[in-house]
Amino acid sequence: MNPKIYISRFLAALNDLFGRGQIAAIAAILLLGLAICTLILMLMNFAAPTTLTIASGPPGSAFEKSAKKYQSILAREGVTLKILPSQGSMDNFKKLSDARQNVDVGFVLGGEVPAAETGDLVSLGSISYQPLMIFYRGKPKHLLSDFKGLRLDIGQEGSGTHMLALKLLKANGIEPDSGTTFVNTVAGDLVRALLEKRVDAIFVMGDSTATDMMRELLHAEDIHLFNFIQADAYSRRIPYLNKLELPRGALDFGKDIPAEDTYLIGPTVEIIARGSLHPALSDLLLEAAREVHGTPGLFKKRGEFPVPQEHEFRISQDATRYYTSGKSFLYRSFPFGLASIIARVLTFIVPLALFLIPALKLAPAIYRWRIESRIRRWYRVLLDLEHDAFSMPMRPERLEVLLRHLDHIEETVSKLVVPAAFGDLLYGLRGHIFFVRNALLAQRMAPPPVLP
């Protein structure tokens, strides 16, 4: 049999069951739902981007080295990580805060940014410690106040080292105008400046302190690493600082360097992101951070980082979910590219289902009310006509007017098209019209009323 015949029969059955009005209503609901979901997809990008930009640090810095490791790890998942060099932590924060800059994430030191200036930026957690090290010449010193009046290189102005050093020195009564000289040595010349006695002490942080540099300085004659014997007090007075320990002999077992357990202090490094960062990319970055920073080191244990340690920046909801339960189900169960496609499809289907399920449930009720109202409104007309006919004695001319009105009602009702499911209502109305007509005709055949 011709398929067109089957289609015609199917449509006829639907029309008989629901009526053209309900089919049109369902079609309109479907089209509206599709339009809404299409608009949502056009206005919002639910699929995870495949490119990401990170603000790292100066060339050769630990920040840049970490960013390159992240780049390799994300490339395995088909995500391109663009590395944007910067002057360091504070510069990274400024780039993230500037909407004109195309930056998604960056490395920022804890404690550098006032909480009131964080805006919509969020933290994905801390990924490492950044110890402050003070190398100095001369007799051993026990307090930071012992550096008063000396020539100190506290790092380039605006750097994390410079800002932290100023804060610590000020807490010990040492300020730029207090007789202490602050020297700004050319980058890369710090060790030589100290060895050649151009400065008395240098302040460096983990980002710029390689293990080789530490060994060279501590093997040199009359060079010492400052031991923060008040590390506990500093970490309690300044919440974003941590007490760190460099164990005895950690740099050279044979020569026992350092010759004693040495305490340091320092903030943590955080991955800071814009609030719009896609959840899947947040998961990927934290997976990379776990791979890069989860190994043991001089100042950390295996698996100690990353950690949801909150300072000025609030931990993002996606990062909190990751630390609690790991990657989201889709990105845990499927490759990144496939999971992204599935997520996009789901974001189309779910809103459509949420709209269509209640809408389609309401459609039959609305349609039934519409059909019934088309029939029942004629009952009101019929009741009014009957009331006019029998509320008082009727003259013949008035009776003829009412019969013509009834003819008009009957003609209009006969043109109503309703599904078979509502046939009882239509035939009931036509039966009542017939009843009223018989009553009026009976009035015509009755003897005329005696008029006063």
Buried (B, 14 or more C-beta within 10 A) or exposed (E): EEEEEEEEEEEEEBBEEBBEBBBEBBEEBBEEBBEBBEEBBEEEEBBBBBEBBBBBBBEEBBBBBBBBBBBEBBEEBEBEBEBBBBBBBBBBBBBBBEEEBEBBBBBBBBBBBEEEEBBEBBBBBBBBBBBBBBBBBEEEBEEBEBBBEBBBBBBBEBBBBBBBBBEBBEEBEBEEEEEBEBBEBEEEEBBEBBBEEEBBBBBBBBBBBEEEBBBEBBEBEEBBBBBBEBBEEBBEEBEBBBBBBBEBBBBBEEEEBBEEEBBBBBBBBBBBBBEEBBBBBBBBBBBBBBEBBBEEBBBBEEEBBBBBBBBBBBBBEBBBBBBEEEBBEBBEEBEBBEBBBBBBEEBBEEBBEEBBEEBBEEBEEEBBEEBEEBBEEBBEBBEEBBEBBEEEEBEEEBBEEBBEBBEEBBEEBEEBEBBEEBEEBBEEBBEBBEEBBEEBEEBEEEEEEEEE
